[in-house]
Amino acid sequence: MTAFPEHGTSWADLSQEFDTATGADADWRAGRVPLYVFHANDTVSEIGRNAYNRFFSENALGARRAFGSLKRMEEEVVAMALDLFNAPDGAAGHMTSGGSESIFLAVKAAREHHRARHGGRTALNMVLPASGHPAFDKAAQVMDIEVRRVPLGSDLRADVEAMARVVDGQTVLILGSAPCFPHGIFDPLAALSALAASTGTWLHVDACVGGYLTPFARAIGRPVPEFDLALPGVASLSADLHKYGFTPKPASTVFFRRIEDMERNAFAFDDWPNGNYLTRTMTGTRPGGAIAGAWAVLRHLGRSGYEQVARDLFAMVDGYAAGIRAIPGLALHAEPELAILNWGWEEGDIFAVAERMAERGWVPGLTQRPKGMHAMLSMLHAPARERYLADLASAVEAARGSASAGISASY
Ligand SMILES: *Cc1c(COP(=O)(O)O)cnc(C)c1O
């Protein structure tokens, strides 16, 4: 047990301790971690870090009263993103601490919207494809909403007809992912938009992982479907800056087709010695650095910069996909539509392969249904590709005939 320290420790000693402690961490800089960290190029990282540090102390909770610079930067980040996501007039959004908070706020707005239209506090539900992110269940737990998870179609996309069968008058939200995290593919969002329109139900598009990559993938000619506020049934959309926006953590965005839906999330409290307290997000104190970092990276890259990153990224993704396909017995569960790969092994236990990869120093990404390995790639993974694929081929041979010792899929 670590006791509260009696005396202080110098930075020199603390820094040494960091070096020692991180020595045992997975080597993410060398591309050995298939999720959690993102990278475009060194310049982007440096600009994000410098901008973050420049606003290290400022608190965005005070942006309205004390830090007009942060207020303006946040408004500009939101405005740039509304443009990117084809928002109609009257749409609005704000920055949050991450996808989970963006999703929480979308679910809350959807619930308030439903209550405003239908009144009452009867049992509410939301309808998700089975691949929807657990943040929806977390939000539902807090807000006492029943979650109806609907099995995917055989193509691992949302089964819109099956979802339609369980949507009812108490459904506050239906979900489509752009793309889903497990399989890296887009749900049929145009069909979900039509379902939302015909039933008068709120459609949320979870573009947390894909939001800041998909428009640039399309711009360079990759086949990606429509996913954003151009689809008329989309009421809200979440997109994480700290994933393929390549901005410092914690930073996400959430958007609403109608500003009045966003306003339903405003929390104002006056009965307090300090007077009025108003927030639009879950959090109170918010790091100014995350806003400055996002603003700086979006401005540094611009459309042309993100398109160049996308070209580099997809050249690498295609290389990984081809390398995996070239290993006898391995097969992708779905054609990758962005930068997430998910594959299985027809001739044995893929989890046994994952264990052999762990022995070779790679943190394995896994899916449990269907059983597979999983990788969300960014430019950290570029230099590691040949080594990874060679180790994967040898791991497959080593795993032949053996069952896994007990590794389980875990985010
Ligand atoms: C990452 C992710 C989230 C949650 O985002 P956090 O920033 O981890 O809270 C939600 N949905 C999808 C599809 C994601 O990939």
The ligand as a Tripos MOL2 file, in Angstrom:
@<TRIPOS>MOLECULE
LIG
   15    15     1     0     0
SMALL
NO_CHARGES

@<TRIPOS>ATOM
      1 C1        -14.4050    5.4450  -29.0850 C.3       1 LIG1
      2 C2        -15.8200    5.2840  -29.3930 C.ar      1 LIG1
      3 C3        -16.8140    5.7660  -28.5330 C.ar      1 LIG1
      4 C4        -16.5110    6.3150  -27.1560 C.3       1 LIG1
      5 O1        -15.5580    7.2950  -27.1280 O.3       1 LIG1
      6 P1        -14.6380    7.6140  -25.8330 P.3       1 LIG1
      7 O2        -13.8870    8.7980  -26.3160 O.co2     1 LIG1
      8 O3        -13.7770    6.4040  -25.5860 O.co2     1 LIG1
      9 O4        -15.5300    7.9050  -24.6760 O.co2     1 LIG1
     10 C5        -18.1100    5.6560  -28.9580 C.ar      1 LIG1
     11 N1        -18.4320    5.0960  -30.1290 N.ar      1 LIG1
     12 C6        -17.5130    4.5940  -30.9760 C.ar      1 LIG1
     13 C7        -17.9350    3.9810  -32.2800 C.3       1 LIG1
     14 C8        -16.1710    4.6570  -30.6310 C.ar      1 LIG1
     15 O5        -15.2470    4.1340  -31.4540 O.3       1 LIG1
@<TRIPOS>BOND
     1     1     2 1
     2     2     3 ar
     3     2    14 ar
     4     3     4 1
     5     3    10 ar
     6     4     5 1
     7     5     6 1
     8     6     7 2
     9     6     8 1
    10     6     9 1
    11    10    11 ar
    12    11    12 ar
    13    12    13 1
    14    12    14 ar
    15    14    15 1
@<TRIPOS>SUBSTRUCTURE
     1 LIG1         1 GROUP 0 **** ****
